[in-house]
Amino acid sequence: MSAESIIQAAYEQVVKRNTGEPEFLQAVREVLESIEPVIAKRRDYVEANILIRICEPERQIMFRVPWRDDKGNVQVNRGFRFEFNSALGPYKGGLRFHPTVNASILKFLGFEQIFKNALTTLQMGGGKGGSDFDPKGKSDNEVMSFCQSFMTELQRHIGADTDVPAGDIGVGGREIGFMYGQYKRLRNEFTGVLTGKALNWGGSLIRPEATGYGCVYFADEMLKAKGESFEGKVCTVSGSGNVAQYTIEKLNQLGAKAVTLSDSNGSIYDPAGIDAEKLAFVLELKNIRRGRIKEYADKFGCEYMEGKRPWGVKCDCAFPSATQNEIDEEDAKTLLKNGCTLVSEGANMPSTPEAAEAFVANKIMYGPAKAANAGGVATSGLEMSQNAMRLAWSREEVDEKLHNIMIAIHNQCAEAAEEYGQLGNLVMGANIAGFVKVADSMLDQGVV
Ligand code: NDP
């Protein structure tokens, strides 16, 4: 059987088993298609049925999360944890709290996480979890009540050597704190069971900055490979949460100019650039007052585009940092037409398959999420190391380690792409380099 038919048959089997899960199937398809040249060479993977095994989570947990709101009413949400693959280490991946959360979205994220974590060079397996709970508009008391109930069930499945969740959309320092408090109370142990903790109780310096910084470091490596730099580059950024905020901070440090931000209501366009002072306003608006991005336009007198994404704005580089499938084919064509030559994905799977194809076909510098946004989980790995040693590294030490990891990820992707005759195609490079490492480890560990 040809490699192409083997891949097709495996994909059909995954489709059959996971009907009604479009995001998961989208993520699986991209990885399977990329690794065709590997399958052509490595029949041992086929004999050990690695393709089907890697697409099946080792464990899936789904549970009821009852909690009481401020009016005394009992609310019910659904909680999930997908423990996808532990070939390289304890399951590791974030928790997402958002009303759109379902099994398909968490499975796509957990699947991507396996290969992303493999690229970090650290010892971490892949997992993801979350809930359809919406923290927006809830009081601190309601968020705590929910987090405590969520952790009351989750705690029996996780542990510092088993499964170490972190934050994601809707889960920041506040939520990690409430969940950590409840874990400690139920288990009577102070261990590194969650990452993204506050500094006083086991968090790592640079963890909040890590995904955004890492995404810009990765982009910087793509630019350097072409003899270019960020100096004077105009950048569009979507989202206005954790990843977007620190992407802009690092872009400013490297001499670029970020001109957009967005949230689920719309985008702002500030041609003068979002400088440090304006960014401080965004951090206060989003992390403390939890307001809408429109207030930025009101405060600084720039354009607000209601219900629009920022991809129509002319730019040299784009940093999607909000959510999945936020750049469709039309958006990609607009970006390319307007002269965008670099896309570095801070969000997970922000480009639809058609958009990703357009970037690859046009041979622009394109950093796929599982490589470009791996700085967050890598620094979570560094937080785990510090917790295990009961020591804390300085800001400079962690930042240097993060920077070196992003350089290593870029090099692995570039080398794998070159080895398989796809010079410069970092999508293929990331999928191949991540897959081979996990598949080899699964072979070593037998049929488990
Ligand atoms: P936050 O919750 O801090 O911010 C998310 C931002 O994206 C908000 O501005 C939010 O707007 C916007 N957003 C969310 N959903 C949608 C939607 N459906 N349509 C339009 N805008 C939306 O999350 P993060 O910054 O942590 O995460 C952003 C992305 O980065 C996600 O894809 C996440 O998986 C990925 N990521 C995060 C990592 C991390 O370390 N935090 C690590 C690796 C990847 P609103 O407030 O209106 O909802």
Residues whose N, C-alpha, C, O or C-beta is under 5 A from the ligand:
A	BS01	NDP	G167 D168 I169 G170 T211 G239 S240 G241 N242 V243 A244 S262 D263 S264 N265 S321 A322 T323 Q324 G346 A347 N348 N373 G376
